Amino acid sequence: MSTKRFFAVFLLVAVVVAGLLSFYASSHPDGLTKVAEDKGFISQEKEHTLKDSPLSDYGVKGVGDERLSGGLAGVIGVGLTLAVGGGLFWVLRRRGAPAGRR
């Protein structure tokens, strides 16, 4: 399998998992929330400064359908992660290449 084909399949799988399967993720609280509940200091929780951001609460603000909102948030998250990671990889690779190979 070629490298391009591998990355295309990887991207497709990542988008499908983020867009379709994220709706079926656990509705139970995450580890920190669970510990805060168990130890009794959940009442000290404060609102996050980014609570009104477009992707807050694992959804896209303004999209009424919960399933679609979560799926879009997952796809956007995968895209942003790949863009930032790919950009960093490209910059670092170019930086370390010998002068004749740039």
Secondary structure, 3 states (H helix, E strand, C coil): CCHHHHHHHHHHHHHHHHHCHHHHCCCCCCHHHHHHHHHCCHHHCCCCCCCCCCCHHHCCCCCCCHHHHHHHHHHHHHHHHHHHHHHHHHHHHHHHCCHHHC
